[in-house]
Amino acid sequence: MFTPLNRTTREMKINNVVLVTDALKSLGSATKADLAVATGLSIATCGAVLNELSLRHEVLALEMEVSRGGRPAQRYAYNADFFSVLSLYAQGSDAAAQIIWSVNSATGESLAQGEVRFLPLTLATFYQQIASLLADYPNIKALGVGLPGVVVKGTVATCDITAFAGIAIEQQLRDRFGLYVQVDNDMNYTAWGFYRSSCAGVTAPVAYVFKPDVPCLGCGMVINGQVLQGASQFAGEVSNLPFEHLNKLPVAEEMAKVIVSLTAIINPVTIALSGPKISEALIPQLTALCQQYIPAQHMPELTYRPSMRKDYLQGITELTLHNYNLHVAFGE
Protein backbone atom coordinates (compact mmCIF):
# COMPACT_ATOMS: atom_id res chain seq x y z
CA MET A 1 0.00 0.00 0.00
CA PHE A 2 1.21 3.50 -0.85
CA THR A 3 1.75 6.12 1.84
CA PRO A 4 2.77 9.53 0.49
CA LEU A 5 6.14 10.94 1.49
CA ASN A 6 6.45 14.08 3.60
CA ARG A 7 7.55 16.81 1.18
CA THR A 8 5.83 19.99 2.36
CA THR A 9 4.34 21.31 5.58
CA ARG A 10 0.85 20.72 4.17
CA GLU A 11 1.67 17.14 3.23
CA MET A 12 3.18 16.53 6.66
CA LYS A 13 -0.02 17.73 8.31
CA ILE A 14 -2.14 15.54 6.06
CA ASN A 15 0.13 12.57 6.65
CA ASN A 16 -0.34 13.10 10.39
CA VAL A 17 -4.10 12.85 9.87
CA VAL A 18 -3.65 9.56 7.99
CA LEU A 19 -1.40 8.18 10.73
CA VAL A 20 -3.85 9.12 13.49
CA THR A 21 -6.94 7.78 11.71
CA ASP A 22 -5.21 4.51 10.79
CA ALA A 23 -4.03 4.04 14.38
CA LEU A 24 -7.45 4.92 15.81
CA LYS A 25 -9.16 2.36 13.57
CA SER A 26 -6.59 -0.25 14.51
CA LEU A 27 -6.90 0.40 18.27
CA GLY A 28 -10.68 0.72 18.29
CA SER A 29 -10.57 3.56 20.81
CA ALA A 30 -7.66 5.53 22.22
CA THR A 31 -6.50 8.57 24.14
CA LYS A 32 -4.13 11.18 22.74
CA ALA A 33 -1.32 9.51 24.65
CA ASP A 34 -2.22 6.10 23.18
CA LEU A 35 -2.12 7.57 19.68
CA ALA A 36 1.18 9.29 20.31
CA VAL A 37 2.74 5.92 21.21
CA ALA A 38 1.15 4.19 18.19
CA THR A 39 2.09 6.84 15.62
CA GLY A 40 5.32 8.32 16.97
CA LEU A 41 3.76 11.79 16.88
CA SER A 42 3.66 14.14 19.85
CA ILE A 43 0.63 14.23 22.15
CA ALA A 44 0.02 17.84 21.08
CA THR A 45 0.00 16.90 17.40
CA CYS A 46 -2.38 14.01 18.04
CA GLY A 47 -4.64 16.34 19.99
CA ALA A 48 -4.71 18.88 17.16
CA VAL A 49 -5.60 16.19 14.63
CA LEU A 50 -8.35 14.78 16.87
CA ASN A 51 -9.85 18.25 17.36
CA GLU A 52 -9.98 18.77 13.59
CA LEU A 53 -11.53 15.38 12.93
CA SER A 54 -14.05 15.79 15.76
CA LEU A 55 -15.33 19.03 14.23
CA ARG A 56 -16.36 17.23 11.06
CA HIS A 57 -17.69 14.23 13.04
CA GLU A 58 -15.14 11.84 11.54
CA VAL A 59 -13.98 11.06 15.08
CA LEU A 60 -16.23 10.69 18.12
CA ALA A 61 -15.34 11.74 21.67
CA LEU A 62 -16.17 8.91 24.07
CA GLU A 63 -16.25 8.72 27.85
CA MET A 64 -13.42 10.04 29.98
CA GLU A 65 -10.99 7.48 31.36
CA VAL A 66 -11.11 6.76 35.08
CA SER A 67 -8.77 9.20 36.78
CA ARG A 68 -5.57 7.81 38.28
CA GLY A 69 -4.93 10.93 40.31
CA GLY A 70 -4.55 13.48 37.54
CA ARG A 71 -6.90 14.98 34.99
CA PRO A 72 -8.93 12.16 33.31
CA ALA A 73 -8.03 11.54 29.68
CA GLN A 74 -10.58 11.75 26.86
CA ARG A 75 -11.03 8.65 24.75
CA TYR A 76 -11.80 8.82 21.03
CA ALA A 77 -13.03 6.43 18.35
CA TYR A 78 -13.32 6.67 14.59
CA ASN A 79 -16.93 7.20 13.50
CA ALA A 80 -17.89 3.94 11.80
CA ASP A 81 -20.94 5.66 10.25
CA PHE A 82 -18.92 8.45 8.63
CA PHE A 83 -19.18 6.62 5.30
CA SER A 84 -19.60 3.11 3.87
CA VAL A 85 -17.68 1.19 1.23
CA LEU A 86 -19.15 -1.20 -1.35
CA SER A 87 -16.92 -4.15 -2.25
CA LEU A 88 -17.97 -6.44 -5.06
CA TYR A 89 -16.56 -8.81 -7.60
CA ALA A 90 -17.69 -10.61 -10.72
CA GLN A 91 -16.91 -14.31 -10.62
CA GLY A 92 -17.11 -16.90 -13.40
CA SER A 93 -16.86 -16.86 -17.17
CA ASP A 94 -19.03 -16.33 -20.21
CA ALA A 95 -20.68 -19.68 -19.45
CA ALA A 96 -22.01 -18.53 -16.05
CA ALA A 97 -21.20 -15.73 -13.63
CA GLN A 98 -22.18 -14.17 -10.31
CA ILE A 99 -21.76 -10.83 -8.60
CA ILE A 100 -20.68 -11.16 -4.96
CA TRP A 101 -20.90 -8.04 -2.79
CA SER A 102 -20.55 -6.63 0.71
CA VAL A 103 -21.13 -3.26 2.34
CA ASN A 104 -18.78 -2.27 5.14
CA SER A 105 -18.56 0.61 7.56
CA ALA A 106 -15.76 3.18 7.57
CA THR A 107 -13.95 0.99 10.10
CA GLY A 108 -14.39 -2.21 8.10
CA GLU A 109 -17.28 -3.88 9.92
CA SER A 110 -19.65 -5.84 7.68
CA LEU A 111 -23.07 -4.22 7.33
CA ALA A 112 -24.55 -6.48 4.67
CA GLN A 113 -23.51 -8.92 1.95
CA GLY A 114 -25.00 -11.07 -0.74
CA GLU A 115 -24.79 -12.42 -4.26
CA VAL A 116 -26.81 -12.20 -7.45
CA ARG A 117 -26.78 -14.02 -10.78
CA PHE A 118 -24.97 -12.04 -13.45
CA LEU A 119 -27.44 -12.32 -16.33
CA PRO A 120 -27.43 -11.14 -18.99
CA LEU A 121 -23.62 -10.88 -19.06
CA THR A 122 -23.45 -7.25 -20.13
CA LEU A 123 -21.97 -4.04 -18.76
CA ALA A 124 -25.50 -2.67 -18.48
CA THR A 125 -26.43 -5.49 -16.07
CA PHE A 126 -23.29 -4.85 -14.03
CA TYR A 127 -24.03 -1.13 -13.74
CA GLN A 128 -27.68 -1.80 -12.85
CA GLN A 129 -26.65 -4.09 -9.99
CA ILE A 130 -24.28 -1.45 -8.63
CA ALA A 131 -26.92 1.27 -8.95
CA SER A 132 -29.40 -0.88 -7.02
CA LEU A 133 -26.94 -1.41 -4.15
CA LEU A 134 -26.09 2.30 -4.02
CA ALA A 135 -29.79 3.11 -3.78
CA ASP A 136 -30.18 0.65 -0.89
CA TYR A 137 -27.10 1.97 0.95
CA PRO A 138 -26.89 5.74 0.29
CA ASN A 139 -23.98 6.25 2.71
CA ILE A 140 -21.56 4.53 0.29
CA LYS A 141 -18.71 6.83 -0.74
CA ALA A 142 -16.19 4.34 -2.13
CA LEU A 143 -16.44 1.36 -4.47
CA GLY A 144 -13.92 -1.47 -4.84
CA VAL A 145 -14.32 -3.90 -7.75
CA GLY A 146 -12.55 -7.18 -8.49
CA LEU A 147 -12.52 -8.92 -11.88
CA PRO A 148 -11.16 -12.28 -13.11
CA GLY A 149 -8.56 -10.93 -15.50
CA VAL A 150 -5.68 -8.54 -16.05
CA VAL A 151 -6.40 -4.96 -14.99
CA VAL A 152 -3.87 -2.26 -15.90
CA LYS A 153 -4.40 1.20 -14.39
CA GLY A 154 -8.16 0.74 -14.24
CA THR A 155 -8.53 -0.69 -17.74
CA VAL A 156 -9.32 -4.37 -18.30
CA ALA A 157 -6.73 -5.91 -20.62
CA THR A 158 -8.20 -9.44 -20.58
CA CYS A 159 -11.02 -11.02 -18.59
CA ASP A 160 -12.71 -14.41 -18.24
CA ILE A 161 -15.98 -12.46 -18.63
CA THR A 162 -15.42 -10.96 -22.07
CA ALA A 163 -17.94 -8.14 -21.63
CA PHE A 164 -15.28 -6.36 -19.54
CA ALA A 165 -12.35 -6.87 -21.93
CA GLY A 166 -10.83 -3.62 -23.18
CA ILE A 167 -13.08 -1.45 -20.99
CA ALA A 168 -11.71 1.49 -18.96
CA ILE A 169 -13.96 0.26 -16.19
CA GLU A 170 -12.57 2.38 -13.35
CA GLN A 171 -13.18 5.68 -15.14
CA GLN A 172 -16.57 4.59 -16.42
CA LEU A 173 -17.71 3.76 -12.90
CA ARG A 174 -16.41 7.06 -11.53
CA ASP A 175 -18.17 9.03 -14.24
CA ARG A 176 -21.41 7.13 -13.86
CA PHE A 177 -21.73 7.10 -10.06
CA GLY A 178 -19.56 9.99 -8.85
CA LEU A 179 -17.74 7.81 -6.30
CA TYR A 180 -14.15 6.96 -5.52
CA VAL A 181 -13.54 3.74 -7.45
CA GLN A 182 -10.66 1.28 -7.63
CA VAL A 183 -10.59 -1.85 -9.78
CA ASP A 184 -8.06 -4.67 -9.60
CA ASN A 185 -7.78 -8.32 -10.50
CA ASP A 186 -9.19 -11.08 -8.34
CA MET A 187 -5.89 -12.55 -7.18
CA ASN A 188 -4.32 -9.32 -5.92
CA TYR A 189 -7.33 -8.67 -3.71
CA THR A 190 -7.57 -12.29 -2.55
CA ALA A 191 -3.88 -12.53 -1.72
CA TRP A 192 -4.14 -9.35 0.34
CA GLY A 193 -7.23 -10.61 2.19
CA PHE A 194 -5.49 -13.90 3.00
CA TYR A 195 -2.36 -12.06 4.13
CA ARG A 196 -4.34 -9.76 6.42
CA SER A 197 -6.41 -12.56 7.95
CA SER A 198 -3.68 -15.20 8.29
CA CYS A 199 -0.21 -13.65 7.93
CA ALA A 200 -0.52 -10.00 9.04
CA GLY A 201 2.85 -8.56 9.98
CA VAL A 202 4.82 -11.24 8.10
CA THR A 203 7.49 -9.62 5.92
CA ALA A 204 8.44 -12.80 4.05
CA PRO A 205 6.63 -13.38 0.73
CA VAL A 206 3.16 -14.95 0.79
CA ALA A 207 1.36 -16.30 -2.29
CA TYR A 208 -2.18 -17.36 -3.13
CA VAL A 209 -2.85 -19.72 -6.06
CA PHE A 210 -6.35 -20.33 -7.42
CA LYS A 211 -7.31 -23.18 -9.78
CA PRO A 212 -10.69 -22.48 -11.41
CA ASP A 213 -12.83 -24.76 -13.56
CA VAL A 214 -11.53 -23.09 -16.73
CA PRO A 215 -8.03 -24.14 -17.98
CA CYS A 216 -5.90 -21.48 -16.33
CA LEU A 217 -4.34 -20.53 -12.99
CA GLY A 218 -4.34 -17.31 -11.00
CA CYS A 219 -1.81 -16.13 -8.44
CA GLY A 220 -1.46 -13.15 -6.13
CA MET A 221 1.58 -12.28 -4.03
CA VAL A 222 2.29 -10.09 -1.00
CA ILE A 223 5.93 -9.23 -0.36
CA ASN A 224 7.11 -7.20 2.63
CA GLY A 225 3.51 -6.22 3.36
CA GLN A 226 2.87 -4.97 -0.19
CA VAL A 227 0.78 -6.49 -2.98
CA LEU A 228 3.13 -7.32 -5.86
CA GLN A 229 1.66 -5.66 -8.96
CA GLY A 230 4.66 -5.84 -11.29
CA ALA A 231 5.89 -3.25 -13.78
CA SER A 232 2.75 -3.57 -15.94
CA GLN A 233 0.33 -5.23 -13.46
CA PHE A 234 1.12 -8.65 -14.98
CA ALA A 235 2.65 -10.21 -11.85
CA GLY A 236 0.96 -13.48 -10.90
CA GLU A 237 -0.07 -14.59 -14.39
CA VAL A 238 1.38 -18.04 -13.75
CA SER A 239 -0.56 -19.61 -16.63
CA ASN A 240 2.12 -18.00 -18.81
CA LEU A 241 4.94 -20.01 -17.28
CA PRO A 242 6.79 -21.73 -20.15
CA PHE A 243 5.80 -25.31 -19.39
CA GLU A 244 4.52 -27.26 -22.36
CA HIS A 245 0.83 -28.17 -22.06
CA LEU A 246 0.76 -26.94 -18.44
CA ASN A 247 -3.03 -26.78 -18.30
CA LYS A 248 -3.37 -30.32 -19.69
CA LEU A 249 -1.36 -31.94 -16.90
CA PRO A 250 -3.03 -33.67 -13.93
CA VAL A 251 -3.93 -30.99 -11.37
CA ALA A 252 -1.29 -32.10 -8.84
CA GLU A 253 1.50 -31.94 -11.44
CA GLU A 254 0.32 -28.58 -12.78
CA MET A 255 0.13 -27.07 -9.30
CA ALA A 256 3.50 -28.55 -8.29
CA LYS A 257 5.24 -26.90 -11.25
CA VAL A 258 3.77 -23.54 -10.26
CA ILE A 259 4.67 -23.97 -6.57
CA VAL A 260 8.27 -24.95 -7.43
CA SER A 261 8.54 -21.92 -9.74
CA LEU A 262 7.20 -19.54 -7.10
CA THR A 263 9.55 -20.99 -4.51
CA ALA A 264 12.59 -20.53 -6.77
CA ILE A 265 11.62 -16.96 -7.69
CA ILE A 266 10.11 -15.34 -4.56
CA ASN A 267 10.75 -18.00 -1.86
CA PRO A 268 7.37 -17.64 -0.10
CA VAL A 269 6.91 -18.71 3.49
CA THR A 270 3.28 -19.71 2.80
CA ILE A 271 1.28 -20.54 -0.31
CA ALA A 272 -2.51 -20.66 -0.01
CA LEU A 273 -4.28 -22.98 -2.47
CA SER A 274 -7.92 -22.69 -3.45
CA GLY A 275 -10.42 -23.38 -6.21
CA PRO A 276 -12.92 -26.02 -7.31
CA LYS A 277 -10.10 -28.20 -8.65
CA ILE A 278 -8.27 -28.18 -5.29
CA SER A 279 -9.02 -30.19 -2.15
CA GLU A 280 -7.34 -30.56 1.21
CA ALA A 281 -6.64 -34.20 0.36
CA LEU A 282 -4.42 -33.00 -2.51
CA ILE A 283 -1.97 -31.19 -0.19
CA PRO A 284 0.14 -34.27 0.83
CA GLN A 285 0.55 -35.28 -2.83
CA LEU A 286 1.53 -31.75 -3.79
CA THR A 287 4.02 -31.57 -0.95
CA ALA A 288 5.66 -34.85 -2.00
CA LEU A 289 5.94 -33.71 -5.63
CA CYS A 290 7.44 -30.35 -4.65
CA GLN A 291 9.94 -31.89 -2.24
CA GLN A 292 11.56 -33.64 -5.20
CA TYR A 293 12.82 -30.22 -6.30
CA ILE A 294 12.70 -27.98 -3.21
CA PRO A 295 15.11 -28.59 -0.29
CA ALA A 296 13.27 -29.06 3.01
CA GLN A 297 14.48 -25.77 4.50
CA HIS A 298 13.01 -23.84 1.54
CA MET A 299 9.69 -25.66 1.25
CA PRO A 300 6.78 -23.24 1.82
CA GLU A 301 3.84 -24.15 4.01
CA LEU A 302 0.92 -25.18 1.78
CA THR A 303 -2.44 -24.04 3.17
CA TYR A 304 -5.82 -25.11 1.78
CA ARG A 305 -8.57 -22.48 1.52
CA PRO A 306 -11.98 -24.07 0.83
CA SER A 307 -13.32 -20.80 -0.65
CA MET A 308 -11.78 -17.54 -1.81
CA ARG A 309 -14.89 -15.51 -0.98
CA LYS A 310 -13.93 -14.34 2.51
CA ASP A 311 -10.33 -13.53 1.53
CA TYR A 312 -11.47 -11.79 -1.65
CA LEU A 313 -14.04 -9.53 0.02
CA GLN A 314 -11.69 -8.69 2.88
CA GLY A 315 -8.97 -7.77 0.41
CA ILE A 316 -11.25 -5.50 -1.61
CA THR A 317 -12.63 -3.82 1.50
CA GLU A 318 -9.32 -3.18 3.24
CA LEU A 319 -7.49 -1.90 0.16
CA THR A 320 -10.42 0.28 -0.89
CA LEU A 321 -10.79 1.77 2.59
CA HIS A 322 -7.08 2.52 2.83
CA ASN A 323 -6.81 4.04 -0.63
CA TYR A 324 -10.03 6.03 -0.26
CA ASN A 325 -8.73 7.58 2.94
CA LEU A 326 -5.53 8.57 1.11
CA HIS A 327 -7.60 9.93 -1.76
CA VAL A 328 -9.63 12.12 0.59
CA ALA A 329 -6.57 13.31 2.47
CA PHE A 330 -4.22 13.94 -0.46
CA GLY A 331 -6.62 14.29 -3.37
CA GLU A 332 -4.73 11.62 -5.32
Disulfide bonds with the S-S distance in Angstrom:
none
